[in-house]
Amino acid sequence: MGFFQHKVITMNLYQNFSGKTILITGGTGSFGQAFIKKVLLSSSPKKIIVFSRDEWKQSQMCEEDPVFNHPSIRYFLGDIRDKERLKVAFREVDYLIHAAALKQVPAAEYNPSEFIKTNIIGTLNVMEAAIEEGIEKVMALSTDKAVRPINLYGATKLCGEKLILSASAYVGNRNSPTFAVVRYGNVLGSKGSLIPKWQRKIKNGAKSLQVTDLRMTRFWMTLNHAVDFVVQSLFLSKGGEIYVPKISSMKIVDLAKALAPDLAIETCGIRPGEKLHEHLITKEEASITEEFSNHYVLRRAKAREDLISNVSQDFEYVSNENSNWITKEELLNELNPRVSEKLLY
């Protein structure tokens, strides 16, 4: 399967949001905005609540695109560190997407307590408030950096995964809510990520691009794929699963050469907390991993009928051993602003 040839879900799946109230924490981020736009264009939700702590980003979101002035949208100021505020926001919510997090690896190494308060304590607050308010389904977003973490950011996301997956023990035999996790790699062009940073440098006349190691690989997916996959996983989930998409890899040096073929490449060495390659599934997780046509599921519950197979005991999903790789042509086509709007429609 090519980089952009992910299995597109039907709009019928988005129709499940019609008449429902959806809340997304960290809703002003790249994922949140793409998710909200696609839900509004594909269904008629009763309400979409954008929960975030930055009033300027909420205001900017409204100004940048008229779709975000939709009458169904509610902008709710608050911090996931504040459980009582979460409980107010979660009243009568049907579906919750938990995307709020502190994410910058170097910042985490320098400010560990802040990342712990947001990514761990904040996720605990989200989980407990969702249970207390009886939300139907909760889907939390995670990252490949949570797998065998060597930096604090990854460690906090691993703890967040464990908290969400433990929620069934708190719920007991109640029918609601169900909790699950989506774990994926880098999202192409998301705010604060490598590609926009390099594009700014190129625009400002940089003579070279810095790469930490010529061998380094990463998993990549488009924003559109990420949104579709989270929605698909939300409605497939029975509770307690980790959903992992089948996505493509690319060497960081090949990414740099594709963006700026005429610029020199400099190596600066791997930074503290940085891996040479990323895992999405480890060998230790193989015993609970099931394979489907476009994704994997890590769970201990009964398998679905469309299961392809349980993976082998020595299976692992790591970026440098991936069977799918991004070509220069695919990358440049995706980054072309004349065609990028198709991602959201």
Rosetta blueprint (number, residue, H / E / L):
1 M L
2 G L
3 F L
4 F L
5 Q L
6 H L
7 K L
8 V L
9 I L
10 T L
11 M H
12 N H
13 L H
14 Y H
15 Q H
16 N H
17 F H
18 S L
19 G L
20 K L
21 T E
22 I E
23 L E
24 I E
25 T E
26 G L
27 G L
28 T L
29 G L
30 S H
31 F H
32 G H
33 Q H
34 A H
35 F H
36 I H
37 K H
38 K H
39 V H
40 L H
41 L H
42 S H
43 S L
44 S L
45 P L
46 K L
47 K E
48 I E
49 I E
50 V E
51 F E
52 S E
53 R L
54 D L
55 E H
56 W H
57 K H
58 Q H
59 S H
60 Q H
61 M H
62 C H
63 E H
64 E H
65 D L
66 P H
67 V H
68 F H
69 N H
70 H L
71 P L
72 S L
73 I E
74 R E
75 Y E
76 F E
77 L E
78 G L
79 D L
80 I L
81 R L
82 D L
83 K H
84 E H
85 R H
86 L H
87 K H
88 V H
89 A H
90 F L
91 R L
92 E L
93 V L
94 D L
95 Y E
96 L E
97 I E
98 H E
99 A L
100 A L
101 A L
102 L L
103 K L
104 Q L
105 V H
106 P H
107 A H
108 A H
109 E H
110 Y H
111 N L
112 P H
113 S H
114 E H
115 F H
116 I H
117 K H
118 T H
119 N H
120 I H
121 I H
122 G H
123 T H
124 L H
125 N H
126 V H
127 M H
128 E H
129 A H
130 A H
131 I H
132 E H
133 E H
134 G L
135 I L
136 E L
137 K E
138 V E
139 M E
140 A E
141 L E
142 S E
143 T E
144 D H
145 K H
146 A H
147 V L
148 R L
149 P L
150 I L
151 N L
152 L H
153 Y H
154 G H
155 A H
156 T H
157 K H
158 L H
159 C H
160 G H
161 E H
162 K H
163 L H
164 I H
165 L H
166 S L
167 A H
168 S H
169 A H
170 Y H
171 V H
172 G L
173 N L
174 R L
175 N L
176 S L
177 P L
178 T E
179 F E
180 A E
181 V E
182 V E
183 R E
184 Y E
185 G L
186 N E
187 V E
188 L L
189 G L
190 S L
191 K L
192 G L
193 S L
194 L H
195 I H
196 P H
197 K H
198 W H
199 Q H
200 R H
201 K H
202 I H
203 K H
204 N L
205 G L
206 A L
207 K L
208 S E
209 L E
210 Q E
211 V E
212 T L
213 D L
214 L L
215 R L
216 M L
217 T E
218 R E
219 F E
220 W E
221 M E
222 T L
223 L H
224 N H
225 H H
226 A H
227 V H
228 D H
229 F H
230 V H
231 V H
232 Q H
233 S H
234 L H
235 F H
236 L H
237 S L
238 K L
239 G L
240 G L
241 E L
242 I E
243 Y E
244 V E
245 P E
246 K L
247 I L
248 S E
249 S E
250 M E
251 K E
252 I H
253 V H
254 D H
255 L H
256 A H
257 K H
258 A H
259 L H
260 A L
261 P L
262 D L
263 L L
264 A E
265 I E
266 E E
267 T E
268 C L
269 G L
270 I L
271 R L
272 P L
273 G L
274 E L
275 K L
276 L L
277 H L
278 E L
279 H E
280 L E
281 I E
282 T L
283 K H
284 E H
285 E H
286 A H
287 S H
288 I H
289 T E
290 E E
291 E E
292 F L
293 S L
294 N L
295 H E
296 Y E
297 V E
298 L E
299 R L
300 R L
301 A L
302 K L
303 A L
304 R L
305 E L
306 D L
307 L L
308 I L
309 S E
310 N E
311 V L
312 S L
313 Q L
314 D L
315 F L
316 E L
317 Y E
318 V E
319 S H
320 N H
321 E H
322 N L
323 S L
324 N L
325 W E
326 I L
327 T L
328 K H
329 E H
330 E H
331 L H
332 L H
333 N H
334 E H
335 L H
336 N L
337 P L
338 R L
339 V L
340 S H
341 E H
342 K H
343 L H
344 L H
345 Y L
